[in-house]
Amino acid sequence: MNATESTSTRPYLIRALYEWCTDNGLTPYVAVRVDDSVQVPREYVNDGEIVLNISYDATSALQLGNDFIEFKARFGGKPREILVPVGRVIAIYARENGQGMAFPPPVDNLVGGAQPQGLSVPVSAPAELSQVPPVVAAPSASPADDRVVHLVPGESTAGDGGDGGDGNPPRPSPSGGGSRPALKRVK
């Protein structure tokens, strides 16, 4: 078996980071790029993405399979069945400190934030849901070009030293700041 015939490492990494979060008392969140194959409440989708709390306390019947993440959860008090293809997960991280992993975006995550045709989702979400901004890939000669993505607080600005402009990776701000982590591409 060679690399092209082997199964994806994404579901294994998702399960490993989920277990790491729960073992350390952290809340695992997954950021998902939504399309017609993703079964989530569309009213909570923002800019074609949704962030889901997949902790034991927030879900029931959670199954982290090789092909799908399936669970039941309440949204606005209404029970919903959630089905997310593993290939649509763009990140898994701990809410409290932003540590986690981002994955290569699905094919439809085009430069400039273009939406795939046929996908119409509302762009408003309740304030209690954390939304991760889309990770936009710079054009490259190779689609398999690896890039490093760090999870950093969403409040970081270019002048605060948290952007990695000094050659060091961005650092999360001390806890207690109240900001939620967000994806930031480091080139």
N, C-alpha and C positions, 0 to 999 in steps of 0.2 A: 504494500500500500504506500502510495506517495502522497505528498502534500495536497495535490488536487483531488485525491480520492478520500481523504480523511474528513471526519466531521468537523464542524466549526468549533472553535474554542470558546466562542462567546457565551453559550449557556453554562459552561463549566466555570468561567470567570464570574458570571452573574451569581451563580450558586455560592462560589467561594466568598465573594464580597458580601453577599447577604449573610452568610454564616459568620463572617468576621464582624459585621455590624452588630448582629444579635449577641454574639459572645462578649462584645465589649459594651453592651448596654446602649448602643446607638440606634438611630432610626434609619433604616434603609429606604432610600427613595430611588425610583427609576425615572429617567427622562425618556419619553417615547415620541418618535416622529409618527404622526397620525396619518393614515391613509384608509382606504376602504377595507383593508384586511384587519384593521385594529378595531376591536369592540370596546369602546369607552363612551361615557356620556359626552356627546359632542358639545354640550353647553359649557363644559369646563376646558375645552381645547382653546389654546391661545397661539396664534401664528403657526398653526399646524402641529403644535406640540402640546404635550400634557406631562405633568410630573405627578407620579403616583407614589403614595406612601404604602410600601408593601410589608410593613412591620406586622408582627403577629397580632398586636392589639388592634390594628386597623383593618385586617382582612380575616376572612374565614375560608377554609378549604383551599389554601394557597398551594399551588403546584408549580414548581419551577422546572419545567420539562426542557428537553432538547429543542423542541420546536415552538412551544408556546409557554407564556406565563399566564396562568389562569387563577382567578380568585373571585370571591364575592366581597363587596364592600358597600358602605353606605355613602351616598352623595346627597347632601341636603336632606338627610333623613330617609331617603329612598334606597332600598337595597338594589344593587346592580350587579350583574355578572360581567366580569372584565376578562377579555381575551386579547393578549398582546403577542404577536409573533416575535420570537426572540430577535430576529433580524431587524426589527423596528426600534429596539432599545438603543438609544444613543449614549446613555450613561447610567451608572449606578453609583451612588455615593451616600455618605452619612450626612444627615441633615445638620447635626450638631457641629461638625468640623469641616465638612466639605471634602473629606478624604474619600477617594473612590477611583473610578476608572471611566473614561470616555471611550467610545467605540467609533470606528469609521462610520460616517453618516450613511444612511440608505441612499440609493442611486438618485431618488427624486429630490434630495437636498442640494439643489443647484446653486451655483454662485449667483449672488444677488437676491437670494431668498425666494426665487420663483416657486410657485405652487404647482404641483402636478395638475393636469387638466382633469376635471371631473371631481375634484375634491373641494367641497365647499363646506367649511366649518366656521362657526361663529368665532369672533376674535375677542370675546370678553370672557373673563373668568372671575370667580369670587376672590376677594382679597386674601382669604385664608389658604389658598393654594399657591405654592411656590411655583413660578414658571422659569424655566431655564431658557435663556436666549439661544437661538439657533447657532450651531457651529457652522460657519461658512468656510468651505475649503477654497484655498487659493488655487488658481489654475496651475496645473503641473503637467509635465510630460508623461508621467506615469500615474495611473489611477491608484496604484498600490503604494504610492509614496507615503511613508510613515511620517506622522507629525506628533509632537508631544502636546498634550492638552492637560492643563492643570485646572483643578476646581478651586476657585477663589471667591471671596465674598463679593456680592454684586455691587457693593458701594465703592469698590476700588477705582481710583482715577489715576491719570498719568502722572500727576504731581505728588502722589502720596507714597511713592517708593514701593508700592505693592504690585507694580505691573511687570516686574522683572526686567526693566530697562537697564538695570545696573549689571546685567549678565547673570544674576541669580534668579532662580525660579520664584514666582510670587508666593508670598506667605499669607495664610489666613490671618485675619485680624484676631486679637484676643477675644475669647468668648465673652458674652455679655453685651456685645455690640448690637445684637438683635437682628443683624442682616443675615439673609439666607445665602448660601453658596450659589455661585453661578459658574457656568463654563467660560473659560477664557483660553483662546488659542495662543500658544507660545511657539514662535517660529525659531 
